[in-house]
Amino acid sequence: MKVVARNLLCGDGTTTQEYRVANYTTLTRNTLLMVDEFRRKGFRKLTGPIEHWVTTFHTGYWGFRPDKKEAWQEIEEGEIFLFHASGSKFLDVPNKRVRDVGKGVIGIGRVGATSVKDEPAWWEEVHYDGNYPYLVHFSEIHWFGDTGSIRDAPVRQKSVDEMVDDVHALDENKITFGEMNERTGYRIPAQGSPGNIKHPEKLFPLLLERLHGVEPDDWEMPESEGETEGSNGRGASSVRSRDRDRNLDSGSRSSGTVSYESSIDETMSGWMDHEHALDTFEDELIDAGFESGETDYSDLLAWRNTNLVLAEAKSIHGSNERSQIRKALGQLYEYSYFDVEQDTERVQKELTRCLVLTQEPSDGYREFLEYLQGEGVFTFWTDEYEIRGLPASMERFEAITE
């Protein structure tokens, strides 16, 4: 699987990344990362007529109606969604031609960005009165069907006969409701988009089989630590070393058809900047004698003697600074509870919460971040391989690393 990108002009005049996917014959590292992440953190689902997913194949995004704006605003970068295709609704053909398509899961994707559009993109928008202005872009998509037979073009350039062929191609190798019932004893709800999945772990073997080629009987499902019936399954999680093997060189993969001439490094630049910031921050702590790692919740947890550092990194630029900082602050306090307060040893240490950004925050946010230092949140950013920060934050960092 390869992810590539190009700039997309949004309806509000801003520019974002349009994410596209082309198949490789080998499993990439990104796939393995997604497999591990949806096993640990779960996923939700998006539901729509199967012909709508032909647009997603071409554009790399999914859309929401105006009445779903609030749900769209709550979607976070990095979230993983199942692609649930319902039956065909807008292709004007005899029912027997599309009777068997849809009604199952046809793919899975990771959210990379959101934007707004004002141009028609879905078959329903082009030929009827549909309106899906609120977009969720995927930084990574895995289709289960025969996408190699689908012409990569906007649906407005396709005939109804070609669309019928396309939905049948996407429909191949889907996870049906019958298969879910028979093999797992559980099925996702048919309604709701975005919809929650109460027991994502039950579907994990089926997804792994599609993504990884592993038969469910050959996969040993990890046991949830400390989870009992009726609990939410969350508690202090163990610390593991952060994986820094991020060789995204396309030369290490099998060749495949790529729709746009952009490298995977461009598409994943936000993620790479995020990881570089964490690497640089972690290196400073390690050099000072800290032990460190990540948990199921926290980007970075480090400790030495009586000091404990909890860090959350965010990749920022002009248009996302507000949302990223707000998200990071909520995560810092949430993870303080689950990774620190619920652990009998960590809670005894002096906690330093650190917001680590990929660039210096704007003047408009500086005063707010300076205020937060008095509330126990310290702000840092990277300058190539150097750590910078607000004056009081740097004083705090020097005090715990001396």
Sequence and secondary structure as in RCSB ss.txt:
>XXXX:A:sequence
MKVVARNLLCGDGTTTQEYRVANYTTLTRNTLLMVDEFRRKGFRKLTGPIEHWVTTFHTGYWGFRPDKKEAWQEI
EEGEIFLFHASGSKFLDVPNKRVRDVGKGVIGIGRVGATSVKDEPAWWEEVHYDGNYPYLVHFSEIHWFGDTGSI
RDAPVRQKSVDEMVDDVHALDENKITFGEMNERTGYRIPAQGSPGNIKHPEKLFPLLLERLHGVEPDDWEMPESE
GETEGSNGRGASSVRSRDRDRNLDSGSRSSGTVSYESSIDETMSGWMDHEHALDTFEDELIDAGFESGETDYSDL
LAWRNTNLVLAEAKSIHGSNERSQIRKALGQLYEYSYFDVEQDTERVQKELTRCLVLTQEPSDGYREFLEYLQGE
GVFTFWTDEYEIRGLPASMERFEAITE
>XXXX:A:secstr
 EEEEEEEE TTS EEEEEEEE  SS  HHHHHHHHHHHHH  EEEEEEHHHHHHHHHHSEEEE GGGHHHHHT 
 TT EEEEEEE   S  S GGGTTTS SEEEEEEEEEEEEE  S  SHHHHHSS    EEEEEEEEEE S GGGS
  S GGGS HHHHHHHHHHHHTT EEHHHHHHHHS    SS SSEE S HHHHHHHHHHHHH   GGG      T
T  TTS        B         GGGS     SSS  HHHHTHHHHHHHHHHHHHHHHHHHTT EEEB SS SE
EEEETTEEEEEEEE   TTTHHHHHHHHHHHHHHHIIIIIIT TTGGGSEEEEEEEESS   HHHHHHHHHHHTT
TEEEEEEETTEEEE HHHHHHHHHHH 
